[in-house]
Amino acid sequence: MNALRRPGLALLAAALLAGCATGTTEADPGAPDAPSASTGSTGSVATPDPSRAPEGRTPDGTLLVADFGSDTVTFVDPGRGGAGEGGAPIASVKVGTAPYGLVVGEDGRAWVATAEGVAVVDTEQRTRLALIPYATESGPVTTGEYRGGGMGIALAPDGQHVYVGVNVPGEDGAVEVIDTATREVTGTAPVGMRPFDVDVSPDGREVYATDHDSFDVTAVDADTLKTRRMEVAPYGTEGGLGSWLKPHYAVVRPADGKLLLPFEGERLAVLDPRTGEVTIERMTANTHQHGATLTADGTLLVVGTGPIGSDDEDPSLSVRAPDGTERVVPLEGPHEDVAVSADGSTAYVTGGFTRDGYWNGITVVDLDDEKNEPVRLTAGNRPLGIAVL
């Protein structure tokens, strides 16, 4: 592991746009989306097969992905036993421009952060129920990685509120509060730049926005909407917007309420939101990292998107046990986000990525048997956010 190279990378990146993955300059915010990368799999979009979708209620275990490239969400049959083999898309629903994150409540309704507003989807009947516009002015509706509008999104533990991070290009963003009963925005709180991810404390009292371009996490009091900012920059902030070494996704550890933020497959920043103190633990994948989730037993899953430097490793999925031991599963091509099956035995990693590398599918990883090779299945158009129904 070569942690000493990181400050040099930050200086290099300062001359570029806000690099966020595979080692080249990111696309200009006003440019069209880049074509699919050549990753050894098809870049074509699979057409959902309605004959595979039973009428009425969507089966438990179905995957739901946000299609950043086609303004839809796609329902995906994860195959026999949820292991990927024989799986395929079964239906797609239009939700709004460039959907990013999504979250699903116990009532089966999905809340999808798009550039236009938050879409509400009935996942049992596979229909869009509403599109809730943002209260925050985020500029014209566009596509591309730097588009304004919703990014990270989370649901309160009691299901009564949804919290969505709204990106305002070039400025600080906001967290908007949506009442799930009335489907109206009931409040806003200022946060940092580009709120990639939004999480909620186990007791529901605080909301956390991971502010990618300002190197911090904003804690929002769920009752008063008062905020406080906490810097999370284990490599420092040198390079500013041009740095790749910024926070992306976080997970909240239920046992103690601390936030876990992976960086570069080298460092895990553990943020105590009560004090703002950050401690650093070692990671081993040595690759640029994005999506993260926790299994019920506390295993941390982190998506490695691929190299940003010549000595970085390729894409991977880190499987980090609660005691800190890690298994790194190689992945083919760039990936973005991850969800885990209800029994904790299978991880689903989306192949969509927000800049010049992606593929239109999901990689399925067996978390119990290391001998089983990952399985790839087609799914949507540049799939980013993912949930297991």
C-alpha positions as CSV (number, residue, x, y, z in Angstrom):
1,M,0.0,0.0,0.0
2,N,1.4,3.3,-1.0
3,A,-0.4,6.0,0.9
4,L,2.4,8.6,0.3
5,R,1.4,9.0,-3.3
6,R,-2.0,10.5,-2.5
7,P,-1.0,14.1,-1.9
8,G,0.8,14.1,-5.2
9,L,-2.4,12.9,-6.9
10,A,-4.3,15.7,-5.3
11,L,-1.9,18.3,-6.8
12,L,-2.3,16.7,-10.2
13,A,-6.0,16.6,-10.0
14,A,-6.2,20.3,-9.0
15,A,-5.4,21.1,-12.6
16,L,-8.4,19.1,-13.7
17,L,-12.1,19.1,-13.0
18,A,-13.4,17.3,-9.9
19,G,-12.1,13.9,-10.8
20,C,-14.2,11.1,-9.3
21,A,-13.0,7.8,-10.5
22,T,-11.0,6.1,-13.1
23,G,-8.0,8.5,-13.6
24,T,-9.1,10.8,-16.4
25,T,-10.7,14.2,-16.4
26,E,-14.4,14.0,-15.8
27,A,-16.8,15.1,-18.5
28,D,-17.7,18.8,-18.7
29,P,-21.0,19.4,-16.7
30,G,-22.7,20.6,-19.9
31,A,-21.4,17.8,-22.1
32,P,-23.5,14.8,-23.2
33,D,-23.1,11.6,-21.2
34,A,-20.0,9.6,-22.2
35,P,-20.5,6.3,-24.1
36,S,-20.4,3.0,-22.4
37,A,-16.8,1.8,-21.5
38,S,-15.4,-1.3,-23.1
39,T,-15.4,-3.6,-20.1
40,G,-15.8,-7.0,-21.7
41,S,-19.6,-6.9,-21.5
42,T,-22.3,-5.5,-23.7
43,G,-23.1,-1.8,-23.4
44,S,-26.6,-2.3,-24.8
45,V,-29.6,-1.9,-22.7
46,A,-31.7,-5.1,-22.0
47,T,-35.4,-4.8,-22.8
48,P,-37.5,-5.9,-19.9
49,D,-39.4,-9.1,-20.4
50,P,-43.0,-8.5,-19.2
51,S,-43.7,-12.3,-19.4
52,R,-41.3,-12.8,-16.5
53,A,-43.2,-10.3,-14.3
54,P,-46.2,-11.8,-12.5
55,E,-49.4,-9.7,-12.4
56,G,-50.0,-8.0,-9.1
57,R,-47.4,-7.9,-6.3
58,T,-43.7,-7.8,-7.2
59,P,-42.0,-10.8,-5.7
60,D,-39.8,-10.3,-2.6
61,G,-36.1,-10.3,-3.5
62,T,-36.6,-8.4,-6.7
63,L,-34.0,-5.8,-7.4
64,L,-34.8,-2.2,-8.1
65,V,-32.2,0.0,-9.8
66,A,-32.2,3.7,-10.7
67,D,-31.4,4.1,-14.4
68,F,-29.3,7.3,-14.6
69,G,-29.1,6.9,-18.4
70,S,-32.8,6.4,-19.2
71,D,-34.9,8.3,-16.7
72,T,-36.4,5.1,-15.3
73,V,-36.2,2.5,-12.6
74,T,-35.9,-1.1,-13.6
75,F,-37.2,-4.1,-11.7
76,V,-34.8,-7.0,-12.1
77,D,-35.3,-10.7,-11.4
78,P,-32.1,-11.7,-9.5
79,G,-32.3,-15.3,-10.8
80,R,-32.5,-18.7,-9.2
81,G,-32.1,-18.3,-5.5
82,G,-31.2,-14.7,-6.0
83,A,-27.7,-15.8,-7.2
84,G,-27.9,-14.1,-10.6
85,E,-28.1,-17.2,-12.9
86,G,-31.0,-16.8,-15.2
87,G,-31.9,-13.3,-13.9
88,A,-33.1,-10.5,-16.2
89,P,-35.1,-7.2,-16.1
90,I,-38.8,-7.7,-15.9
91,A,-40.2,-4.1,-16.0
92,S,-39.2,-0.4,-16.2
93,V,-41.1,2.6,-14.9
94,K,-40.5,6.2,-16.0
95,V,-39.6,8.4,-12.9
96,G,-37.9,11.6,-14.1
97,T,-34.6,12.9,-15.5
98,A,-31.4,11.2,-14.5
99,P,-32.4,9.2,-11.3
100,Y,-29.6,8.8,-8.8
101,G,-30.3,7.4,-5.4
102,L,-33.4,5.5,-4.2
103,V,-34.8,4.1,-1.0
104,V,-37.7,1.7,-0.3
105,G,-40.0,1.8,2.7
106,E,-41.7,-1.1,4.4
107,D,-45.0,-0.1,2.7
108,G,-43.3,-1.0,-0.7
109,R,-43.1,2.5,-1.9
110,A,-39.8,3.6,-3.5
111,W,-38.6,7.2,-3.3
112,V,-36.3,8.1,-6.2
113,A,-34.1,11.2,-6.4
114,T,-34.2,12.6,-9.9
115,A,-33.0,15.9,-11.4
116,E,-36.7,17.0,-11.5
117,G,-37.9,16.0,-8.1
118,V,-38.5,12.9,-5.9
119,A,-40.5,10.2,-7.7
120,V,-42.8,8.0,-5.7
121,V,-43.1,4.5,-7.1
122,D,-45.5,1.7,-6.0
123,T,-43.1,-1.3,-6.3
124,E,-45.9,-3.8,-5.9
125,Q,-47.8,-2.6,-8.9
126,R,-44.8,-1.1,-10.7
127,T,-46.3,2.3,-11.3
128,R,-45.2,5.9,-10.6
129,L,-47.6,7.6,-8.1
130,A,-46.2,11.1,-7.9
131,L,-43.2,13.4,-8.7
132,I,-42.5,15.9,-5.9
133,P,-40.7,19.0,-7.1
134,Y,-37.8,20.4,-5.0
135,A,-38.2,23.6,-3.0
136,T,-34.5,24.4,-3.7
137,E,-33.6,26.1,-6.9
138,S,-31.0,23.9,-8.6
139,G,-30.9,25.3,-12.1
140,P,-32.2,23.8,-15.3
141,V,-33.0,20.1,-15.5
142,T,-30.0,18.4,-17.1
143,T,-28.2,15.1,-17.2
144,G,-24.6,14.2,-16.5
145,E,-22.7,13.8,-13.3
146,Y,-22.9,17.4,-12.3
147,R,-26.6,17.9,-12.9
148,G,-28.6,19.7,-10.3
149,G,-31.3,18.0,-8.2
150,G,-31.5,15.0,-6.0
151,M,-28.6,12.7,-5.2
152,G,-28.5,10.9,-1.9
153,I,-31.8,9.9,-0.2
154,A,-32.8,8.2,3.0
155,L,-36.0,7.3,4.9
156,A,-36.6,8.0,8.6
157,P,-36.8,4.8,10.8
158,D,-40.5,5.4,11.4
159,G,-41.2,5.9,7.7
160,Q,-42.8,9.3,8.2
161,H,-40.2,11.4,6.4
162,V,-37.8,11.1,3.4
163,Y,-34.6,13.2,3.3
164,V,-33.1,14.0,0.0
165,G,-29.8,15.8,-0.7
166,V,-30.2,18.4,-3.5
167,N,-27.2,19.4,-5.5
168,V,-27.0,23.1,-6.6
169,P,-24.2,23.1,-9.2
170,G,-21.2,25.2,-8.0
171,E,-22.8,26.1,-4.7
172,D,-23.7,24.5,-1.3
173,G,-26.6,22.1,-1.5
174,A,-29.6,21.4,0.7
175,V,-31.3,18.5,2.5
176,E,-35.1,18.6,1.9
177,V,-37.6,17.0,4.2
178,I,-40.6,15.3,2.6
179,D,-43.7,14.2,4.5
180,T,-44.4,10.7,3.2
181,A,-48.1,11.0,4.0
182,T,-48.8,14.3,2.2
183,R,-45.9,14.0,-0.3
184,E,-44.9,17.6,0.3
185,V,-41.6,19.2,1.1
186,T,-42.0,20.5,4.7
187,G,-38.5,21.9,5.3
188,T,-35.0,22.5,4.0
189,A,-31.6,22.6,5.7
190,P,-28.3,24.0,4.1
191,V,-25.5,21.4,3.7
192,G,-22.2,21.3,1.8
193,M,-21.5,20.9,-1.9
194,R,-22.8,17.9,-3.8
195,P,-24.6,15.8,-1.2
196,F,-23.6,12.4,-2.7
197,D,-25.2,10.4,0.1
198,V,-27.8,10.9,2.9
199,D,-28.1,8.8,6.0
200,V,-30.2,8.8,9.2
201,S,-29.1,8.0,12.8
202,P,-30.6,4.8,14.2
203,D,-32.9,6.8,16.5
204,G,-34.0,9.1,13.7
205,R,-32.9,12.3,15.5
206,E,-30.2,13.3,13.0
207,V,-29.8,13.3,9.3
208,Y,-26.3,13.1,7.7
209,A,-25.4,14.5,4.3
210,T,-22.0,13.4,2.9
211,D,-20.8,16.5,1.1
212,H,-18.5,15.4,-1.7
213,D,-17.1,18.7,-2.9
214,S,-16.6,20.3,0.5
215,F,-14.9,17.4,2.2
216,D,-17.4,17.2,5.1
217,V,-20.5,15.7,6.6
218,T,-23.4,17.9,7.6
219,A,-25.5,16.7,10.6
220,V,-29.1,18.0,10.5
221,D,-31.3,18.0,13.5
222,A,-34.4,16.2,12.3
223,D,-36.7,18.4,14.5
224,T,-35.2,21.8,14.3
225,L,-33.2,21.5,11.0
226,K,-30.3,23.1,12.7
227,T,-27.0,22.0,11.1
228,R,-23.3,21.5,11.9
229,R,-20.5,20.7,9.5
230,M,-17.8,18.2,10.3
231,E,-14.7,17.9,8.1
232,V,-13.8,14.4,6.9
233,A,-10.6,14.6,4.9
234,P,-8.1,11.9,5.8
235,Y,-5.9,13.1,2.9
236,G,-6.4,16.8,3.6
237,T,-8.3,19.2,1.3
238,E,-5.4,20.1,-1.0
239,G,-6.6,20.3,-4.6
240,G,-10.1,21.5,-3.7
241,L,-12.7,20.7,-6.3
242,G,-9.9,19.1,-8.4
243,S,-9.2,16.4,-5.8
244,W,-10.3,12.8,-6.1
245,L,-9.7,12.3,-2.4
246,K,-13.1,13.4,-1.2
247,P,-15.9,11.6,0.7
248,H,-18.5,9.8,-1.3
249,Y,-20.8,7.4,0.5
250,A,-21.3,6.7,4.2
251,V,-23.0,4.1,6.4
252,V,-24.2,4.5,9.9
253,R,-23.1,1.7,12.3
254,P,-26.2,0.8,14.4
255,A,-24.1,-0.3,17.4
256,D,-22.7,3.1,18.2
257,G,-24.2,5.6,15.6
258,K,-20.8,6.3,14.1
259,L,-20.4,7.0,10.4
260,L,-18.1,4.8,8.3
261,L,-16.7,6.5,5.2
262,P,-14.3,4.6,2.9
263,F,-11.5,6.3,1.1
264,E,-9.4,4.9,-1.8
265,G,-9.3,1.3,-0.5
266,E,-6.7,2.5,2.0
267,R,-8.4,4.4,4.8
268,L,-11.7,4.0,6.6
269,A,-12.7,7.3,8.3
270,V,-14.9,6.6,11.4
271,L,-16.8,9.8,12.3
272,D,-18.3,10.2,15.7
273,P,-21.2,12.7,15.0
274,R,-21.5,13.6,18.7
275,T,-18.0,15.0,18.8
276,G,-16.9,15.5,15.2
277,E,-13.8,13.3,15.9
278,V,-12.5,11.2,13.0
279,T,-10.4,8.1,13.6
280,I,-8.7,6.2,10.7
281,E,-8.6,2.5,10.2
282,R,-6.7,0.7,7.5
283,M,-8.3,-0.8,4.3
284,T,-6.6,-3.0,1.7
285,A,-8.3,-2.7,-1.7
286,N,-6.2,0.2,-2.9
287,T,-8.8,1.5,-5.4
288,H,-11.1,4.5,-5.7
289,Q,-14.2,3.7,-3.6
290,H,-17.9,4.8,-3.8
291,G,-21.0,2.8,-2.7
292,A,-21.2,1.2,0.7
293,T,-23.6,-0.8,2.8
294,L,-23.7,-2.9,6.0
295,T,-25.1,-6.4,6.4
296,A,-27.1,-7.3,9.5
297,D,-24.1,-8.8,11.2
298,G,-22.0,-5.6,10.7
299,T,-20.0,-6.6,7.7
300,L,-19.1,-3.6,5.6
301,L,-19.4,-3.8,1.8
302,V,-17.6,-1.2,-0.3
303,V,-17.5,-0.8,-4.0
304,G,-14.1,-0.1,-5.6
305,T,-14.8,1.8,-8.9
306,G,-11.3,1.4,-10.3
307,P,-7.9,3.1,-10.4
308,I,-7.1,6.8,-10.4
309,G,-3.4,6.3,-10.5
310,S,-0.9,4.0,-12.1
311,D,-0.3,2.0,-8.9
312,D,-4.0,1.6,-8.0
313,E,-5.8,-1.7,-8.3
314,D,-8.8,-2.5,-10.5
315,P,-12.5,-2.5,-9.5
316,S,-13.5,-4.6,-6.6
317,L,-15.9,-5.3,-3.7
318,S,-14.4,-5.1,-0.3
319,V,-16.0,-7.4,2.3
320,R,-14.9,-6.1,5.7
321,A,-15.8,-8.1,8.8
322,P,-16.6,-6.3,12.1
323,D,-13.1,-7.2,13.3
324,G,-11.5,-5.3,10.4
325,T,-10.4,-8.3,8.4
326,E,-11.1,-7.9,4.7
327,R,-11.7,-10.0,1.6
328,V,-11.4,-8.2,-1.7
329,V,-13.5,-9.6,-4.6
330,P,-12.3,-8.5,-8.1
331,L,-14.9,-7.1,-10.3
332,E,-14.9,-6.7,-14.1
333,G,-15.3,-3.0,-15.1
334,P,-16.5,0.0,-13.2
335,H,-19.2,-0.2,-10.6
336,E,-21.0,2.3,-8.4
337,D,-23.4,1.1,-5.6
338,V,-24.2,-2.0,-3.6
339,A,-27.1,-3.6,-1.8
340,V,-27.4,-6.9,0.1
341,S,-30.0,-9.6,0.2
342,A,-32.3,-9.9,3.2
343,D,-30.4,-13.0,4.5
344,G,-27.0,-11.2,4.1
345,S,-25.6,-13.9,1.8
346,T,-25.5,-12.1,-1.6
347,A,-24.3,-8.6,-2.7
348,Y,-25.6,-6.8,-5.8
349,V,-23.3,-4.2,-7.3
350,T,-24.5,-1.8,-10.0
351,G,-22.4,-1.4,-13.1
352,G,-23.6,2.1,-13.9
353,F,-21.1,4.9,-13.2
354,T,-21.6,8.6,-13.4
355,R,-18.7,9.5,-15.8
356,D,-16.8,7.9,-18.7
357,G,-17.0,4.3,-17.6
358,Y,-20.0,2.1,-17.0
359,W,-21.9,-1.0,-18.1
360,N,-25.6,-1.8,-18.0
361,G,-25.8,-4.5,-15.5
362,I,-25.4,-5.9,-12.0
363,T,-22.6,-8.1,-10.6
364,V,-23.9,-10.6,-8.1
365,V,-21.4,-11.7,-5.4
366,D,-21.8,-14.7,-3.1
367,L,-20.7,-13.5,0.3
368,D,-20.8,-17.0,1.9
369,D,-18.7,-19.0,-0.5
370,E,-15.5,-17.4,-1.7
371,K,-15.1,-20.2,-4.4
372,N,-18.2,-19.0,-6.3
373,E,-17.3,-16.6,-9.1
374,P,-19.3,-13.4,-9.4
375,V,-22.2,-13.5,-11.8
376,R,-23.1,-10.7,-14.2
377,L,-26.7,-10.0,-15.3
378,T,-28.1,-7.2,-17.5
379,A,-30.1,-4.5,-15.7
380,G,-31.3,-1.1,-16.9
381,N,-29.4,1.8,-18.4
382,R,-26.4,3.0,-16.4
383,P,-27.8,1.6,-13.1
384,L,-26.7,3.6,-10.0
385,G,-28.8,3.3,-6.9
386,I,-30.1,-0.1,-5.9
387,A,-32.4,-1.7,-3.4
388,V,-33.7,-5.2,-2.7
389,L,-37.5,-5.4,-2.4
